[in-house]
Amino acid sequence: TALKYSVALCQQKCKRRGTLESNYCSSNFVITGTVITAVMRGGSMYATVSIINVYKEGSLVIQQAGKTMSTKIVILCKKCPFIRRGLNYIFMGQVDEEGRGKIAPHHFVMAFKTKNQKGLSVLKNKQC
């Protein structure tokens, strides 16, 4: 079933479930990136993310311009998880039929500093 915005979805408790490792296998895509733009439309937030690292690509559409890679992510419920422009996050979620990342309240999104990247390297070799 396609994930899409609904009032009920956005009334869920805004709480990350599980850990980096436990969410890795159930996610279509896993990336780290910097939020370049974040625009609210309806109840959702549409973000463009400049990619730092791709851990799992799935069917995520990635645009490349020179050395820069970016992708589009829809935060279905604009406040959950709440993201800010200019900050770095790890995003784990599903991919829609247009190749955009879709993030629901229960998906794993976490702010991170580039020095925390060591903790993410465990994901590189993870077998699902």
N, CA, C and O atoms as a GROMACS GRO file, in nm:
protein
  512
    1THR      N    1   0.085  -0.120   0.000
    1THR     CA    2   0.000   0.000   0.000
    1THR      C    3   0.088   0.125   0.000
    1THR      O    4   0.189   0.132   0.070
    2ALA      N    5   0.048   0.221  -0.079
    2ALA     CA    6   0.126   0.344  -0.089
    2ALA      C    7   0.107   0.426   0.038
    2ALA      O    8  -0.004   0.441   0.089
    3LEU      N    9   0.217   0.479   0.086
    3LEU     CA   10   0.210   0.567   0.202
    3LEU      C   11   0.162   0.702   0.155
    3LEU      O   12   0.217   0.757   0.060
    4LYS      N   13   0.061   0.756   0.220
    4LYS     CA   14   0.025   0.892   0.185
    4LYS      C   15  -0.028   0.968   0.305
    4LYS      O   16  -0.062   0.909   0.408
    5TYR      N   17  -0.035   1.098   0.290
    5TYR     CA   18  -0.079   1.183   0.400
    5TYR      C   19  -0.221   1.150   0.439
    5TYR      O   20  -0.308   1.133   0.353
    6SER      N   21  -0.244   1.140   0.568
    6SER     CA   22  -0.382   1.133   0.618
    6SER      C   23  -0.381   1.194   0.757
    6SER      O   24  -0.279   1.193   0.826
    7VAL      N   25  -0.494   1.247   0.798
    7VAL     CA   26  -0.504   1.307   0.931
    7VAL      C   27  -0.471   1.201   1.036
    7VAL      O   28  -0.399   1.230   1.132
    8ALA      N   29  -0.522   1.080   1.018
    8ALA     CA   30  -0.499   0.972   1.115
    8ALA      C   31  -0.349   0.942   1.129
    8ALA      O   32  -0.298   0.926   1.240
    9LEU      N   33  -0.280   0.936   1.014
    9LEU     CA   34  -0.136   0.909   1.017
    9LEU      C   35  -0.066   1.014   1.102
    9LEU      O   36   0.022   0.983   1.182
   10CYS      N   37  -0.107   1.140   1.085
   10CYS     CA   38  -0.038   1.250   1.152
   10CYS      C   39  -0.083   1.269   1.296
   10CYS      O   40  -0.028   1.352   1.368
   11GLN      N   41  -0.183   1.193   1.338
   11GLN     CA   42  -0.223   1.198   1.478
   11GLN      C   43  -0.148   1.095   1.562
   11GLN      O   44  -0.159   1.094   1.685
   12GLN      N   45  -0.072   1.009   1.495
   12GLN     CA   46   0.009   0.911   1.569
   12GLN      C   47   0.108   0.985   1.658
   12GLN      O   48   0.147   1.098   1.630
   13LYS      N   49   0.148   0.919   1.765
   13LYS     CA   50   0.251   0.975   1.852
   13LYS      C   51   0.377   0.992   1.769
   13LYS      O   52   0.417   0.902   1.694
   14CYS      N   53   0.440   1.107   1.783
   14CYS     CA   54   0.560   1.131   1.704
   14CYS      C   55   0.679   1.072   1.777
   14CYS      O   56   0.740   1.137   1.862
   15LYS      N   57   0.712   0.949   1.742
   15LYS     CA   58   0.818   0.882   1.815
   15LYS      C   59   0.888   0.785   1.722
   15LYS      O   60   0.828   0.699   1.659
   16ARG      N   61   1.019   0.804   1.716
   16ARG     CA   62   1.102   0.712   1.638
   16ARG      C   63   1.095   0.575   1.702
   16ARG      O   64   1.099   0.563   1.824
   17ARG      N   65   1.084   0.471   1.620
   17ARG     CA   66   1.081   0.336   1.677
   17ARG      C   67   1.210   0.263   1.641
   17ARG      O   68   1.261   0.274   1.530
   18GLY      N   69   1.261   0.189   1.738
   18GLY     CA   70   1.377   0.104   1.709
   18GLY      C   71   1.508   0.181   1.698
   18GLY      O   72   1.521   0.294   1.746
   19THR      N   73   1.604   0.116   1.634
   19THR     CA   74   1.741   0.168   1.625
   19THR      C   75   1.780   0.178   1.478
   19THR      O   76   1.706   0.137   1.389
   20LEU      N   77   1.898   0.234   1.455
   20LEU     CA   78   1.953   0.239   1.319
   20LEU      C   79   1.949   0.100   1.257
   20LEU      O   80   1.899   0.081   1.146
   21GLU      N   81   2.004   0.001   1.332
   21GLU     CA   82   2.014  -0.134   1.277
   21GLU      C   83   1.877  -0.198   1.255
   21GLU      O   84   1.854  -0.262   1.153
   22SER      N   85   1.786  -0.179   1.352
   22SER     CA   86   1.658  -0.249   1.340
   22SER      C   87   1.572  -0.191   1.228
   22SER      O   88   1.483  -0.260   1.176
   23ASN      N   89   1.596  -0.066   1.190
   23ASN     CA   90   1.516  -0.005   1.084
   23ASN      C   91   1.577  -0.022   0.946
   23ASN      O   92   1.510  -0.002   0.844
   24TYR      N   93   1.704  -0.061   0.942
   24TYR     CA   94   1.775  -0.065   0.814
   24TYR      C   95   1.709  -0.159   0.714
   24TYR      O   96   1.684  -0.121   0.599
   25CYS      N   97   1.680  -0.281   0.756
   25CYS     CA   98   1.630  -0.381   0.662
   25CYS      C   99   1.488  -0.351   0.614
   25CYS      O  100   1.453  -0.382   0.500
   26SER      N  101   1.407  -0.291   0.700
   26SER     CA  102   1.268  -0.264   0.660
   26SER      C  103   1.255  -0.136   0.578
   26SER      O  104   1.146  -0.106   0.528
   27SER      N  105   1.364  -0.061   0.563
   27SER     CA  106   1.357   0.064   0.486
   27SER      C  107   1.394   0.039   0.341
   27SER      O  108   1.481  -0.043   0.312
   28ASN      N  109   1.326   0.111   0.249
   28ASN     CA  110   1.362   0.103   0.106
   28ASN      C  111   1.493   0.178   0.081
   28ASN      O  112   1.574   0.137  -0.001
   29PHE      N  113   1.510   0.288   0.154
   29PHE     CA  114   1.632   0.367   0.132
   29PHE      C  115   1.687   0.415   0.266
   29PHE      O  116   1.614   0.436   0.362
   30VAL      N  117   1.819   0.432   0.269
   30VAL     CA  118   1.888   0.484   0.387
   30VAL      C  119   1.997   0.578   0.336
   30VAL      O  120   2.090   0.535   0.268
   31ILE      N  121   1.985   0.707   0.370
   31ILE     CA  122   2.085   0.804   0.327
   31ILE      C  123   2.117   0.900   0.442
   31ILE      O  124   2.039   0.913   0.537
   32THR      N  125   2.231   0.965   0.431
   32THR     CA  126   2.256   1.082   0.515
   32THR      C  127   2.264   1.201   0.422
   32THR      O  128   2.313   1.190   0.309
   33GLY      N  129   2.216   1.315   0.469
   33GLY     CA  130   2.219   1.432   0.384
   33GLY      C  131   2.185   1.559   0.458
   33GLY      O  132   2.143   1.557   0.574
   34THR      N  133   2.205   1.671   0.388
   34THR     CA  134   2.176   1.803   0.441
   34THR      C  135   2.049   1.855   0.375
   34THR      O  136   2.036   1.848   0.253
   35VAL      N  137   1.957   1.905   0.454
   35VAL     CA  138   1.832   1.959   0.399
   35VAL      C  139   1.862   2.094   0.333
   35VAL      O  140   1.906   2.188   0.400
   36ILE      N  141   1.839   2.103   0.201
   36ILE     CA  142   1.865   2.227   0.127
   36ILE      C  143   1.740   2.314   0.124
   36ILE      O  144   1.745   2.434   0.151
   37THR      N  145   1.628   2.253   0.090
   37THR     CA  146   1.502   2.328   0.089
   37THR      C  147   1.397   2.245   0.161
   37THR      O  148   1.401   2.122   0.159
   38ALA      N  149   1.304   2.314   0.224
   38ALA     CA  150   1.194   2.247   0.293
   38ALA      C  151   1.071   2.336   0.276
   38ALA      O  152   1.066   2.447   0.329
   39VAL      N  153   0.973   2.285   0.203
   39VAL     CA  154   0.854   2.364   0.171
   39VAL      C  155   0.731   2.290   0.222
   39VAL      O  156   0.714   2.172   0.195
   40MET      N  157   0.645   2.360   0.295
   40MET     CA  158   0.522   2.298   0.342
   40MET      C  159   0.415   2.309   0.235
   40MET      O  160   0.395   2.416   0.177
   41ARG      N  161   0.349   2.198   0.210
   41ARG     CA  162   0.239   2.197   0.115
   41ARG      C  163   0.133   2.105   0.173
   41ARG      O  164   0.157   1.987   0.196
   42GLY      N  165   0.015   2.160   0.197
   42GLY     CA  166  -0.088   2.082   0.265
   42GLY      C  167  -0.035   2.046   0.403
   42GLY      O  168   0.022   2.130   0.471
   43GLY      N  169  -0.054   1.923   0.442
   43GLY     CA  170  -0.006   1.882   0.574
   43GLY      C  171   0.135   1.826   0.571
   43GLY      O  172   0.187   1.782   0.674
   44SER      N  173   0.197   1.827   0.453
   44SER     CA  174   0.327   1.761   0.437
   44SER      C  175   0.440   1.860   0.414
   44SER      O  176   0.416   1.978   0.384
   45MET      N  177   0.561   1.812   0.428
   45MET     CA  178   0.681   1.892   0.405
   45MET      C  179   0.758   1.828   0.290
   45MET      O  180   0.788   1.709   0.293
   46TYR      N  181   0.790   1.908   0.190
   46TYR     CA  182   0.864   1.859   0.074
   46TYR      C  183   1.007   1.911   0.085
   46TYR      O  184   1.030   2.032   0.086
   47ALA      N  185   1.102   1.820   0.092
   47ALA     CA  186   1.241   1.861   0.114
   47ALA      C  187   1.330   1.814   0.000
   47ALA      O  188   1.309   1.708  -0.058
   48THR      N  189   1.429   1.897  -0.030
   48THR     CA  190   1.536   1.855  -0.119
   48THR      C  191   1.658   1.835  -0.030
   48THR      O  192   1.692   1.921   0.052
   49VAL      N  193   1.722   1.720  -0.047
   49VAL     CA  194   1.832   1.683   0.042
   49VAL      C  195   1.958   1.663  -0.040
   49VAL      O  196   1.959   1.587  -0.137
   50SER      N  197   2.063   1.732   0.000
   50SER     CA  198   2.194   1.711  -0.062
   50SER      C  199   2.257   1.590   0.007
   50SER      O  200   2.275   1.590   0.128
   51ILE      N  201   2.289   1.489  -0.072
   51ILE     CA  202   2.331   1.361  -0.014
   51ILE      C  203   2.477   1.362   0.031
   51ILE      O  204   2.566   1.403  -0.043
   52ILE      N  205   2.498   1.316   0.154
   52ILE     CA  206   2.634   1.299   0.206
   52ILE      C  207   2.679   1.155   0.176
   52ILE      O  208   2.790   1.132   0.129
   53ASN      N  209   2.591   1.060   0.205
   53ASN     CA  210   2.624   0.919   0.189
   53ASN      C  211   2.499   0.838   0.159
   53ASN      O  212   2.393   0.864   0.215
   54VAL      N  213   2.512   0.739   0.072
   54VAL     CA  214   2.400   0.649   0.043
   54VAL      C  215   2.436   0.513   0.102
   54VAL      O  216   2.538   0.454   0.065
   55TYR      N  217   2.352   0.464   0.192
   55TYR     CA  218   2.376   0.332   0.253
   55TYR      C  219   2.290   0.227   0.185
   55TYR      O  220   2.328   0.110   0.178
   56LYS      N  221   2.175   0.269   0.136
   56LYS     CA  222   2.082   0.178   0.069
   56LYS      C  223   2.000   0.264  -0.024
   56LYS      O  224   1.932   0.357   0.020
   57GLU      N  225   2.006   0.234  -0.152
   57GLU     CA  226   1.946   0.324  -0.251
   57GLU      C  227   1.803   0.286  -0.285
   57GLU      O  228   1.718   0.372  -0.305
   58GLY      N  229   1.776   0.155  -0.291
   58GLY     CA  230   1.642   0.112  -0.333
   58GLY      C  231   1.608   0.176  -0.466
   58GLY      O  232   1.692   0.182  -0.555
   59SER      N  233   1.484   0.223  -0.480
   59SER     CA  234   1.444   0.285  -0.607
   59SER      C  235   1.440   0.438  -0.596
   59SER      O  236   1.374   0.505  -0.674
   60LEU      N  237   1.514   0.491  -0.496
   60LEU     CA  238   1.520   0.636  -0.477
   60LEU      C  239   1.585   0.701  -0.598
   60LEU      O  240   1.692   0.658  -0.643
   61VAL      N  241   1.521   0.805  -0.652
   61VAL     CA  242   1.578   0.876  -0.766
   61VAL      C  243   1.678   0.979  -0.712
   61VAL      O  244   1.644   1.064  -0.629
   62ILE      N  245   1.801   0.970  -0.761
   62ILE     CA  246   1.906   1.061  -0.716
   62ILE      C  247   1.952   1.145  -0.835
   62ILE      O  248   1.992   1.092  -0.939
   63GLN      N  249   1.944   1.278  -0.819
   63GLN     CA  250   1.991   1.368  -0.924
   63GLN      C  251   2.139   1.396  -0.899
   63GLN      O  252   2.182   1.415  -0.785
   64GLN      N  253   2.215   1.400  -1.007
   64GLN     CA  254   2.356   1.431  -0.991
   64GLN      C  255   2.389   1.554  -1.074
   64GLN      O  256   2.354   1.563  -1.192
   65ALA      N  257   2.456   1.651  -1.010
   65ALA     CA  258   2.502   1.771  -1.080
   65ALA      C  259   2.646   1.792  -1.038
   65ALA      O  260   2.674   1.836  -0.926
   66GLY      N  261   2.738   1.759  -1.127
   66GLY     CA  262   2.879   1.765  -1.091
   66GLY      C  263   2.906   1.667  -0.978
   66GLY      O  264   2.873   1.549  -0.989
   67LYS      N  265   2.965   1.718  -0.869
   67LYS     CA  266   2.996   1.630  -0.756
   67LYS      C  267   2.879   1.618  -0.660
   67LYS      O  268   2.880   1.536  -0.568
   68THR      N  269   2.776   1.701  -0.681
   68THR     CA  270   2.665   1.705  -0.586
   68THR      C  271   2.554   1.609  -0.624
   68THR      O  272   2.511   1.605  -0.739
   69MET      N  273   2.509   1.531  -0.527
   69MET     CA  274   2.394   1.443  -0.548
   69MET      C  275   2.283   1.492  -0.457
   69MET      O  276   2.306   1.529  -0.342
   70SER      N  277   2.162   1.491  -0.510
   70SER     CA  278   2.049   1.530  -0.426
   70SER      C  279   1.929   1.441  -0.455
   70SER      O  280   1.924   1.372  -0.557
   71THR      N  281   1.833   1.445  -0.364
   71THR     CA  282   1.712   1.368  -0.382
   71THR      C  283   1.596   1.442  -0.317
   71THR      O  284   1.616   1.535  -0.238
   72LYS      N  285   1.475   1.400  -0.351
   72LYS     CA  286   1.356   1.464  -0.294
   72LYS      C  287   1.292   1.370  -0.192
   72LYS      O  288   1.277   1.251  -0.214
   73ILE      N  289   1.257   1.429  -0.079
   73ILE     CA  290   1.195   1.352   0.030
   73ILE      C  291   1.068   1.422   0.074
   73ILE      O  292   1.067   1.544   0.093
   74VAL      N  293   0.962   1.344   0.091
   74VAL     CA  294   0.836   1.400   0.142
   74VAL      C  295   0.818   1.353   0.286
   74VAL      O  296   0.809   1.233   0.312
   75ILE      N  297   0.813   1.448   0.377
   75ILE     CA  298   0.780   1.418   0.517
   75ILE      C  299   0.629   1.426   0.521
   75ILE      O  300   0.572   1.536   0.518
   76LEU      N  301   0.562   1.311   0.529
   76LEU     CA  302   0.416   1.308   0.513
   76LEU      C  303   0.346   1.397   0.614
   76LEU      O  304   0.248   1.465   0.581
   77CYS      N  305   0.394   1.397   0.738
   77CYS     CA  306   0.335   1.481   0.843
   77CYS      C  307   0.436   1.589   0.876
   77CYS      O  308   0.540   1.561   0.938
   78LYS      N  309   0.408   1.711   0.836
   78LYS     CA  310   0.510   1.817   0.835
   78LYS      C  311   0.585   1.837   0.966
   78LYS      O  312   0.700   1.882   0.965
   79LYS      N  313   0.522   1.804   1.078
   79LYS     CA  314   0.590   1.825   1.205
   79LYS      C  315   0.654   1.698   1.260
   79LYS      O  316   0.715   1.701   1.367
   80CYS      N  317   0.641   1.587   1.189
   80CYS     CA  318   0.689   1.461   1.245
   80CYS      C  319   0.749   1.370   1.140
   80CYS      O  320   0.674   1.314   1.060
   81PRO      N  321   0.876   1.350   1.134
   81PRO     CA  322   0.974   1.419   1.217
   81PRO      C  323   0.995   1.562   1.169
   81PRO      O  324   0.981   1.590   1.050
   82PHE      N  325   1.027   1.652   1.261
   82PHE     CA  326   1.047   1.792   1.224
   82PHE      C  327   1.190   1.807   1.174
   82PHE      O  328   1.285   1.773   1.244
   83ILE      N  329   1.206   1.858   1.053
   83ILE     CA  330   1.341   1.878   0.999
   83ILE      C  331   1.362   2.026   0.972
   83ILE      O  332   1.267   2.100   0.947
   84ARG      N  333   1.488   2.068   0.977
   84ARG     CA  334   1.521   2.207   0.952
   84ARG      C  335   1.621   2.219   0.839
   84ARG      O  336   1.710   2.135   0.823
   85ARG      N  337   1.605   2.324   0.763
   85ARG     CA  338   1.698   2.352   0.654
   85ARG      C  339   1.838   2.372   0.710
   85ARG      O  340   1.856   2.434   0.815
   86GLY      N  341   1.937   2.319   0.638
   86GLY     CA  342   2.075   2.341   0.677
   86GLY      C  343   2.132   2.238   0.772
   86GLY      O  344   2.253   2.234   0.794
   87LEU      N  345   2.046   2.152   0.828
   87LEU     CA  346   2.096   2.050   0.921
   87LEU      C  347   2.114   1.916   0.850
   87LEU      O  348   2.054   1.890   0.746
   88ASN      N  349   2.198   1.831   0.911
   88ASN     CA  350   2.225   1.698   0.857
   88ASN      C  351   2.140   1.594   0.928
   88ASN      O  352   2.121   1.599   1.050
   89TYR      N  353   2.088   1.501   0.849
   89TYR     CA  354   2.004   1.395   0.906
   89TYR      C  355   2.038   1.263   0.842
   89TYR      O  356   2.091   1.257   0.731
   90ILE      N  357   2.006   1.156   0.915
   90ILE     CA  358   1.999   1.025   0.851
   90ILE      C  359   1.851   1.001   0.826
   90ILE      O  360   1.768   1.014   0.916
   91PHE      N  361   1.819   0.965   0.702
   91PHE     CA  362   1.680   0.940   0.662
   91PHE      C  363   1.666   0.793   0.627
   91PHE      O  364   1.745   0.739   0.550
   92MET      N  365   1.564   0.728   0.683
   92MET     CA  366   1.529   0.592   0.644
   92MET      C  367   1.381   0.592   0.615
   92MET      O  368   1.302   0.646   0.693
   93GLY      N  369   1.341   0.534   0.503
   93GLY     CA  370   1.198   0.535   0.474
   93GLY      C  371   1.164   0.454   0.351
   93GLY      O  372   1.241   0.367   0.308
   94GLN      N  373   1.048   0.483   0.295
   94GLN     CA  374   0.998   0.412   0.178
   94GLN      C  375   1.015   0.502   0.055
   94GLN      O  376   1.040   0.622   0.068
   95VAL      N  377   1.001   0.443  -0.063
   95VAL     CA  378   1.013   0.519  -0.187
   95VAL      C  379   0.881   0.509  -0.261
   95VAL      O  380   0.825   0.400  -0.273
   96ASP      N  381   0.830   0.621  -0.313
   96ASP     CA  382   0.704   0.615  -0.388
   96ASP      C  383   0.730   0.582  -0.534
   96ASP      O  384   0.844   0.565  -0.577
   97GLU      N  385   0.620   0.573  -0.612
   97GLU     CA  386   0.633   0.530  -0.751
   97GLU      C  387   0.708   0.633  -0.836
   97GLU      O  388   0.754   0.601  -0.945
   98GLU      N  389   0.722   0.756  -0.786
   98GLU     CA  390   0.799   0.857  -0.861
   98GLU      C  391   0.945   0.862  -0.817
   98GLU      O  392   1.022   0.945  -0.865
   99GLY      N  393   0.981   0.772  -0.725
   99GLY     CA  394   1.120   0.767  -0.682
   99GLY      C  395   1.156   0.866  -0.572
   99GLY      O  396   1.273   0.890  -0.544
  100ARG      N  397   1.052   0.925  -0.511
  100ARG     CA  398   1.077   1.018  -0.399
  100ARG      C  399   1.076   0.941  -0.268
  100ARG      O  400   1.002   0.844  -0.252
  101GLY      N  401   1.158   0.985  -0.175
  101GLY     CA  402   1.156   0.925  -0.042
  101GLY      C  403   1.030   0.969   0.030
  101GLY      O  404   0.989   1.085   0.021
  102LYS      N  405   0.968   0.876   0.102
  102LYS     CA  406   0.849   0.907   0.181
  102LYS      C  407   0.880   0.871   0.326
  102LYS      O  408   0.925   0.761   0.356
  103ILE      N  409   0.854   0.967   0.415
  103ILE     CA  410   0.882   0.945   0.557
  103ILE      C  411   0.754   0.964   0.636
  103ILE      O  412   0.692   1.070   0.632
  104ALA      N  413   0.715   0.860   0.710
  104ALA     CA  414   0.598   0.867   0.798
  104ALA      C  415   0.648   0.883   0.942
  104ALA      O  416   0.767   0.868   0.968
  105PRO      N  417   0.556   0.914   1.036
  105PRO     CA  418   0.601   0.939   1.174
  105PRO      C  419   0.681   0.826   1.237
  105PRO      O  420   0.766   0.851   1.322
  106HIS      N  421   0.655   0.702   1.198
  106HIS     CA  422   0.726   0.591   1.262
  106HIS      C  423   0.861   0.560   1.197
  106HIS      O  424   0.936   0.477   1.248
  107HIS      N  425   0.893   0.625   1.087
  107HIS     CA  426   1.021   0.598   1.022
  107HIS      C  427   1.136   0.658   1.102
  107HIS      O  428   1.118   0.745   1.187
  108PHE      N  429   1.254   0.608   1.073
  108PHE     CA  430   1.371   0.650   1.150
  108PHE      C  431   1.440   0.767   1.083
  108PHE      O  432   1.496   0.754   0.974
  109VAL      N  433   1.436   0.882   1.148
  109VAL     CA  434   1.506   1.002   1.102
  109VAL      C  435   1.576   1.059   1.224
  109VAL      O  436   1.516   1.070   1.331
  110MET      N  437   1.702   1.095   1.207
  110MET     CA  438   1.777   1.142   1.322
  110MET      C  439   1.878   1.246   1.277
  110MET      O  440   1.946   1.229   1.176
  111ALA      N  441   1.887   1.356   1.353
  111ALA     CA  442   1.989   1.456   1.322
  111ALA      C  443   2.124   1.397   1.358
  111ALA      O  444   2.136   1.319   1.453
  112PHE      N  445   2.226   1.433   1.282
  112PHE     CA  446   2.358   1.383   1.319
  112PHE      C  447   2.466   1.483   1.279
  112PHE      O  448   2.446   1.566   1.190
  113LYS      N  449   2.578   1.472   1.346
  113LYS     CA  450   2.694   1.554   1.312
  113LYS      C  451   2.786   1.466   1.230
  113LYS      O  452   2.794   1.345   1.252
  114THR      N  453   2.857   1.527   1.136
  114THR     CA  454   2.940   1.444   1.047
  114THR      C  455   3.042   1.363   1.126
  114THR      O  456   3.087   1.258   1.078
  115LYS      N  457   3.079   1.408   1.246
  115LYS     CA  458   3.175   1.328   1.324
  115LYS      C  459   3.112   1.200   1.380
  115LYS      O  460   3.184   1.110   1.424
  116ASN      N  461   2.980   1.191   1.376
  116ASN     CA  462   2.912   1.068   1.423
  116ASN      C  463   2.904   0.964   1.312
  116ASN      O  464   2.840   0.860   1.328
  117GLN      N  465   2.970   0.991   1.202
  117GLN     CA  466   2.953   0.903   1.088
  117GLN      C  467   3.006   0.762   1.112
  117GLN      O  468   2.963   0.666   1.048
  118LYS      N  469   3.101   0.750   1.206
  118LYS     CA  470   3.156   0.617   1.237
  118LYS      C  471   3.046   0.520   1.277
  118LYS      O  472   3.047   0.404   1.236
  119GLY      N  473   2.952   0.567   1.357
  119GLY     CA  474   2.843   0.482   1.402
  119GLY      C  475   2.760   0.429   1.287
  119GLY      O  476   2.696   0.324   1.297
  120LEU      N  477   2.760   0.504   1.177
  120LEU     CA  478   2.678   0.464   1.062
  120LEU      C  479   2.748   0.360   0.976
  120LEU      O  480   2.684   0.290   0.898
  121SER      N  481   2.881   0.351   0.990
  121SER     CA  482   2.954   0.260   0.902
  121SER      C  483   2.914   0.115   0.926
  121SER      O  484   2.936   0.030   0.839
  122VAL      N  485   2.856   0.084   1.043
  122VAL     CA  486   2.808  -0.053   1.068
  122VAL      C  487   2.699  -0.090   0.966
  122VAL      O  488   2.678  -0.207   0.937
  123LEU      N  489   2.632   0.012   0.912
  123LEU     CA  490   2.523  -0.017   0.818
  123LEU      C  491   2.574  -0.062   0.683
  123LEU      O  492   2.508  -0.137   0.611
  124LYS      N  493   2.695  -0.014   0.648
  124LYS     CA  494   2.750  -0.041   0.515
  124LYS      C  495   2.753  -0.192   0.484
  124LYS      O  496   2.725  -0.233   0.371
  125ASN      N  497   2.787  -0.272   0.584
  125ASN     CA  498   2.806  -0.415   0.560
  125ASN      C  499   2.690  -0.500   0.610
  125ASN      O  500   2.700  -0.623   0.617
  126LYS      N  501   2.582  -0.434   0.646
  126LYS     CA  502   2.470  -0.509   0.705
  126LYS      C  503   2.400  -0.595   0.600
  126LYS      O  504   2.367  -0.548   0.492
  127GLN      N  505   2.379  -0.721   0.634
  127GLN     CA  506   2.306  -0.813   0.546
  127GLN      C  507   2.162  -0.821   0.594
  127GLN      O  508   2.136  -0.836   0.714
  128CYS      N  509   2.068  -0.810   0.501
  128CYS     CA  510   1.928  -0.822   0.542
  128CYS      C  511   1.874  -0.957   0.500
  128CYS      O  512   1.757  -0.988   0.525
   0.00000   0.00000   0.00000
